[in-house]
């Protein structure tokens, strides 16, 4: 496999993508580009599951000696919390990172669970930035989330958006209006794209549900609530944190007194399970749209998974 060919590691949350990708990177002397829409934010560590400890890998060299390798990573901690990173910025930042890695003679591994981000890269979608429309936002400001979602459906829907907040729904309408004005879907315009091989880490639904629940409990007991409170103290608004969804949405609602701990836990656990299901739905959709995903059993030992991936990367 040539250095300018991209390896992609995808799969639902809690499938073990990061630990597989870092072990693979250690074997290939590769660098990782994150394909996660929330790991770009500094200070949002526990809730986004950055798992930076996984980027230090212990391997056995050809002499049978143990050695520790630090895996370089890109597109993690690149913007401040409270900002709103988007697909257009990701495509631009990915291109810069991939070019830098390959020009230095290294291989790149794209690892992440944001299916739209991964697909935009391997399909070469050119994303046109859409500015905020203050007049439209004024017109929509008093509408409920349900009313906004109805407008989205009337316009044909946006399957890549998780429209669970007013801000997300307004942004979706903004983008669809822009597309109507230019009478073209920006995704029909292609950028030059690297040759890619895509591996999906798959685990059973029961294993996934068990891992999600165990991980959520661990994160809540090991600093997630404190992380959200720290972000609030730093001046990031509750609305901005809620915008990020999942852990930040529900834990913020708990921290500002709108949900009890038990309510927060139950609602968040359900939301993460639903999110994982949507991730798998997106990946199956990628296959229908022409992306070949080589599925790997994620319940095997990590080194066994890496060996299987390497067998395809000759």
C-alpha positions as CSV (number, residue, x, y, z in Angstrom):
1,X,0.0,0.0,0.0
2,X,1.4,3.4,-1.0
3,X,1.8,6.2,1.5
4,X,-0.7,8.4,-0.3
5,X,-3.5,5.8,0.1
6,X,-5.8,6.6,3.1
7,X,-6.8,3.9,5.6
8,X,-10.2,4.6,7.3
9,X,-11.3,3.0,10.5
10,X,-15.0,3.5,11.1
11,X,-17.7,2.1,13.3
12,X,-20.3,3.0,16.0
13,X,-19.4,4.5,19.4
14,X,-17.8,2.1,21.9
15,X,-16.6,-0.4,19.2
16,X,-12.9,0.2,20.0
17,X,-12.0,2.2,16.8
18,X,-9.3,4.4,18.5
19,X,-7.4,1.5,20.1
20,X,-7.4,-0.4,16.8
21,X,-6.3,2.6,14.8
22,X,-3.4,3.5,17.2
23,X,-2.1,-0.1,17.2
24,X,-2.3,-0.2,13.4
25,X,-0.5,3.2,13.3
26,X,2.3,1.8,15.5
27,X,2.7,-1.1,13.1
28,X,2.7,1.1,10.0
29,X,4.6,4.1,11.4
30,X,1.4,6.0,10.5
31,X,-0.3,9.1,11.8
32,X,-4.0,9.5,12.8
33,X,-6.5,12.1,11.6
34,X,-9.5,12.2,13.7
35,X,-12.9,12.0,11.9
36,X,-14.9,13.0,15.0
37,X,-17.0,16.2,14.9
38,X,-16.5,17.0,18.6
39,X,-13.0,16.0,19.4
40,X,-11.8,19.1,17.7
41,X,-12.8,21.2,20.8
42,X,-10.2,21.9,23.4
43,X,-11.2,21.2,27.0
44,X,-14.0,18.8,25.9
45,X,-12.1,15.6,26.7
46,X,-14.2,13.1,28.7
47,X,-17.5,13.7,27.0
48,X,-16.0,13.4,23.5
49,X,-14.0,10.2,24.4
50,X,-10.7,11.5,23.1
51,X,-8.9,8.6,24.9
52,X,-5.5,10.2,24.4
53,X,-3.9,7.5,26.5
54,X,-4.6,5.2,23.6
55,X,-2.1,7.2,21.5
56,X,0.7,5.8,23.5
57,X,1.2,2.2,22.3
58,X,3.5,-0.5,23.7
59,X,4.9,-2.8,21.0
60,X,7.4,-5.6,20.7
61,X,10.2,-4.8,18.2
62,X,12.0,-7.3,15.9
63,X,14.5,-8.1,18.8
64,X,11.7,-9.1,21.1
65,X,12.1,-5.9,23.2
66,X,9.2,-3.9,24.5
67,X,9.1,-0.3,23.3
68,X,6.6,2.6,23.8
69,X,5.5,4.6,20.7
70,X,3.6,7.9,20.8
71,X,1.3,8.1,17.8
72,X,1.0,11.5,16.2
73,X,-2.6,12.7,15.8
74,X,-4.3,15.5,13.9
75,X,-7.7,17.4,14.2
76,X,-8.0,16.9,17.9
77,X,-8.0,20.0,20.2
78,X,-7.8,22.5,17.3
79,X,-10.5,25.0,18.2
80,X,-11.8,26.4,21.5
81,X,-14.9,25.0,23.2
82,X,-17.9,27.2,22.6
83,X,-17.2,27.6,18.9
84,X,-19.1,25.7,16.2
85,X,-16.9,23.7,13.9
86,X,-18.5,22.5,10.7
87,X,-18.1,20.2,7.8
88,X,-16.6,22.8,5.5
89,X,-13.8,23.5,8.1
90,X,-13.2,19.7,8.5
91,X,-12.8,19.1,4.8
92,X,-10.3,22.0,4.6
93,X,-8.4,20.9,7.7
94,X,-8.4,17.2,6.7
95,X,-6.8,18.1,3.3
96,X,-4.1,20.1,5.0
97,X,-3.3,17.3,7.5
98,X,-3.4,14.6,4.9
99,X,-1.1,16.6,2.6
100,X,1.4,17.3,5.4
101,X,1.5,13.6,6.5
102,X,2.0,12.1,3.0
103,X,4.5,14.7,2.0
104,X,6.6,13.6,4.9
105,X,6.5,10.0,3.6
106,X,4.1,8.8,6.3
107,X,0.8,7.0,6.0
108,X,-2.5,8.5,7.2
109,X,-5.3,6.7,9.1
110,X,-8.6,8.5,9.3
111,X,-10.4,7.3,12.4
112,X,-13.8,8.5,13.6
113,X,-17.5,7.9,14.1
114,X,-18.9,11.0,12.2
115,X,-20.0,9.2,9.1
116,X,-20.6,12.5,7.1
117,X,-17.0,13.6,7.8
118,X,-15.5,10.3,6.6
119,X,-17.8,10.1,3.5
120,X,-17.0,13.7,2.6
121,X,-13.3,12.8,2.4
122,X,-13.5,9.5,0.6
123,X,-16.1,10.8,-1.9
124,X,-14.3,14.1,-2.4
125,X,-17.3,16.3,-1.6
126,X,-16.6,20.0,-2.0
127,X,-18.5,21.8,0.7
128,X,-19.4,25.4,0.1
129,X,-19.6,27.5,3.3
130,X,-23.0,28.9,4.1
131,X,-23.0,32.2,6.0
132,X,-25.5,32.9,8.8
133,X,-28.7,34.5,7.5
134,X,-29.7,37.1,10.1
135,X,-33.0,37.9,8.4
136,X,-34.0,34.2,8.3
137,X,-33.0,33.7,11.9
138,X,-35.2,36.6,13.0
139,X,-38.1,35.0,11.2
140,X,-37.5,31.7,12.9
141,X,-36.6,32.9,16.4
142,X,-40.0,32.2,18.0
143,X,-40.7,28.9,16.4
144,X,-40.6,25.7,18.5
145,X,-38.2,22.8,17.7
146,X,-41.1,20.8,16.3
147,X,-42.1,23.6,14.0
148,X,-38.6,23.9,12.8
149,X,-38.3,20.2,12.2
150,X,-41.5,20.4,10.2
151,X,-40.0,23.1,8.0
152,X,-37.0,20.9,7.4
153,X,-39.2,18.0,6.4
154,X,-41.1,20.2,4.0
155,X,-37.8,21.1,2.3
156,X,-36.9,17.5,1.8
157,X,-35.1,16.7,5.1
158,X,-31.5,16.6,6.0
159,X,-30.5,13.0,6.8
160,X,-27.0,13.9,8.0
161,X,-28.2,16.3,10.7
162,X,-29.3,15.2,14.2
163,X,-31.9,17.9,14.6
164,X,-32.3,17.6,18.3
165,X,-31.9,21.3,19.2
166,X,-33.4,24.6,17.9
167,X,-29.9,25.8,16.8
168,X,-29.3,22.7,14.7
169,X,-32.7,22.9,13.0
170,X,-32.3,26.6,12.2
171,X,-28.9,25.9,10.7
172,X,-30.3,23.1,8.6
173,X,-33.0,25.4,7.2
174,X,-30.3,28.0,6.5
175,X,-28.3,25.5,4.5
176,X,-31.3,24.2,2.6
177,X,-32.3,27.7,1.7
178,X,-28.8,28.4,0.3
179,X,-29.0,25.3,-1.8
180,X,-32.3,26.3,-3.2
181,X,-30.9,29.7,-4.1
182,X,-27.9,28.4,-6.0
183,X,-30.1,25.5,-7.4
184,X,-27.3,23.0,-6.9
185,X,-26.3,20.5,-4.2
186,X,-22.8,21.4,-3.2
187,X,-22.0,17.7,-2.8
188,X,-22.2,17.2,-6.6
189,X,-19.0,19.2,-6.9
190,X,-16.0,17.0,-6.4
191,X,-12.5,17.6,-5.0
192,X,-9.6,15.4,-5.8
193,X,-9.7,12.6,-3.2
194,X,-7.2,10.1,-2.0
195,X,-7.5,6.4,-2.8
196,X,-9.0,4.9,0.3
197,X,-9.6,1.5,2.0
198,X,-12.3,1.5,4.6
199,X,-12.6,-0.9,7.6
200,X,-15.6,-1.1,9.8
201,X,-15.3,-2.3,13.3
202,X,-18.5,-4.2,14.1
203,X,-19.6,-5.6,17.4
204,X,-22.9,-7.2,18.4
205,X,-25.8,-5.0,19.5
206,X,-25.7,-6.5,23.0
207,X,-21.9,-6.0,23.4
208,X,-22.3,-2.4,22.1
209,X,-25.1,-1.7,24.6
210,X,-23.1,-3.1,27.4
211,X,-20.0,-1.1,26.5
212,X,-21.9,2.1,26.2
213,X,-23.6,1.7,29.6
214,X,-20.3,0.7,31.3
215,X,-18.4,3.6,29.6
216,X,-21.1,6.2,30.5
217,X,-21.0,5.1,34.2
218,X,-17.2,5.3,34.2
219,X,-17.2,8.8,32.7
220,X,-19.8,10.2,35.1
221,X,-17.8,8.8,38.0
222,X,-14.5,10.1,36.7
223,X,-15.0,13.7,35.9
224,X,-17.6,14.3,33.2
225,X,-19.8,16.4,35.4
226,X,-16.8,18.3,36.7
227,X,-15.7,18.9,33.1
228,X,-19.1,20.4,32.2
229,X,-19.1,22.6,35.3
230,X,-15.6,23.8,34.4
231,X,-16.7,24.7,30.9
232,X,-19.6,26.6,32.3
233,X,-17.4,28.5,34.8
234,X,-15.1,29.4,31.9
235,X,-18.0,31.3,30.3
236,X,-19.2,28.9,27.7
237,X,-23.0,29.2,27.7
238,X,-25.3,26.4,28.6
239,X,-26.9,26.8,25.1
240,X,-23.6,26.3,23.4
241,X,-22.9,23.1,25.4
242,X,-26.3,21.8,24.8
243,X,-25.7,22.4,21.0
244,X,-23.0,19.7,21.1
245,X,-25.5,17.1,22.1
246,X,-25.3,13.8,23.9
247,X,-23.1,14.0,27.1
248,X,-22.8,17.8,26.9
249,X,-26.5,18.3,26.4
250,X,-27.8,16.1,29.2
251,X,-25.0,16.8,31.7
252,X,-25.4,20.5,31.2
253,X,-29.2,20.2,31.8
254,X,-28.3,18.4,35.1
255,X,-25.7,21.0,36.0
256,X,-28.1,23.9,35.6
257,X,-30.8,22.2,37.6
258,X,-33.2,21.1,34.8
259,X,-32.6,17.4,35.2
260,X,-32.0,15.3,38.3
261,X,-29.0,12.9,38.2
262,X,-31.2,9.9,37.6
263,X,-33.2,11.7,34.9
264,X,-29.9,12.8,33.2
265,X,-28.4,9.3,33.4
266,X,-31.5,7.5,31.9
267,X,-32.1,10.0,29.1
268,X,-28.4,10.2,28.2
269,X,-28.0,6.4,28.1
270,X,-31.0,6.1,25.8
271,X,-29.6,9.0,23.6
272,X,-26.2,7.3,23.2
273,X,-27.8,4.0,22.3
274,X,-29.9,5.8,19.6
275,X,-26.8,7.6,18.4
276,X,-24.9,4.4,17.9
277,X,-27.8,3.0,15.9
278,X,-27.8,6.1,13.7
279,X,-24.1,5.7,13.1
280,X,-24.6,2.1,11.9
281,X,-27.5,3.3,9.7
282,X,-25.2,5.9,8.1
283,X,-22.5,3.4,7.5
284,X,-24.9,1.0,5.8
285,X,-26.1,4.0,3.7
286,X,-22.5,4.6,2.7
287,X,-22.3,1.0,1.4
288,X,-25.5,1.6,-0.6
289,X,-24.0,4.7,-2.0
290,X,-21.0,2.8,-3.3
291,X,-18.4,2.7,-0.5
292,X,-16.9,-0.7,0.1
293,X,-16.5,-1.3,3.8
294,X,-14.5,-4.3,5.0
295,X,-16.2,-5.3,8.2
296,X,-14.0,-6.7,11.0
297,X,-15.3,-8.5,14.1
298,X,-14.5,-6.0,16.9
299,X,-14.9,-8.6,19.6
300,X,-11.6,-10.2,18.7
301,X,-8.4,-9.3,20.5
302,X,-7.1,-6.0,19.3
303,X,-3.9,-7.5,17.8
304,X,-5.9,-10.0,15.9
305,X,-8.0,-7.2,14.4
306,X,-4.8,-5.3,13.4
307,X,-3.4,-8.4,11.8
308,X,-6.6,-8.9,9.8
309,X,-6.5,-5.3,8.7
310,X,-2.9,-5.5,7.7
311,X,-3.7,-8.5,5.5
312,X,-5.8,-6.2,3.3
313,X,-3.2,-3.5,3.2
314,X,-0.6,-5.1,1.0
